[in-house]
């Protein structure tokens, strides 16, 4: 095209031709632009997925979708189309359904039912020979084998309960064991007293419910908590800690211990619990650890060699606990509260030891010092040069405080029978055992 100075003398002819050409180019440009826009609009409408409501999308939203950059937004990749193929609809997240379990058990207590909680929490490496009679290795139980709770689970055809705070190898599909060795019914006396164990249960229950609400997997559903068996064996540590006091002062403190257990049962009931299996305390005056303490004379020993004062305190505690269960049975509607007289059961092992095949009812299997009690409070069962009974011999006491696998087996069978419960009821009548895998 000629420059302005060169074309200035030609008048309007050259300029008019230029403007005409520019008008034609502009018209062609608009035509092409219109065609491109039309093609884009057609392609967008042609390949756009239909709206879920069945109504057509507006032209504005269609153009916005087509014009969006490839990497814009979290769903940018979903807008990329394969020619001739409609996009697959997004799959809805599958709702997680937690099926009700046949048997669920929640346990609260001390070392009598601890299945490894204290070892996990405190980092205590319990060594052999504990566990030798059944598991053949230490499991955190303060016994040579199983505790009564283990036999309860076996009777109900479910696996042993995992401790609440055990980080490895736990399975909470059939419940949780909150028991910790050394625990008391009285708050504040120990880190994991009964009130803390109840709080842990509520926390666990709420977390299961939260997971179910979010359609996430949970070990148990809310129906499992309502149908579960709630077992409790606690109070022994509270009583033994005050036995040095005058007898009348010991008796005066017992109602406070029972009140804490009663409170725990009421809280559990408010949180859906309906089936309770409550153990009384055992024959504390027959424990080798108590019998081995220095005493002025044997005048306080009963006919079977047990300390009568200590046993009387245990019996009084059980009477108060049984009465509390009676009251709660009337107060807490649609609930079953079974009290088991563990004193009668455990004292029978001593009083009628020959009937149970036990030769030395007041001597520990694993301890120090030999007869009559084989117990030294300054040395543990896991120490060196211990006097260990032969594997297979029947002893009641394992280490001076806790029972052997053999003794716990007898105790459990008597407790489960219903012969020592108020009201009289077999465990399997309260909770139907799970179906055997073999069947």
Secondary structure by P-SEA (a helix, b strand, c coil): cccccccccccaaaaaaaaaaaaaaaaaaaaaaaaaaaaaaaaaaaccccccccccccaaaaaaaaacccccccccccccccccccccccccccbbbbccccbbbbbbbcccccccaaaaaacccccccccccccccccccccccccaaaaaaaaaccccccccccccccccccbbbccccccccccccccccaaaaaaaaaaaaaaaaaaaaacccccccaaaaaabbbbbbccaaaaaacccccaaaaaaaaaaaaaaaaaaaaaaaaacccbbbbbccccccccccccccccccccccccccccaaaaaaaaaaaaaaaaaaaaaaaccccbbbbbbaaaaaaaaaaacccccccccccccccccccccccccccccccccccccccccccccccccccccaaaaaaaaaaaaccccccccccccccccccccccc
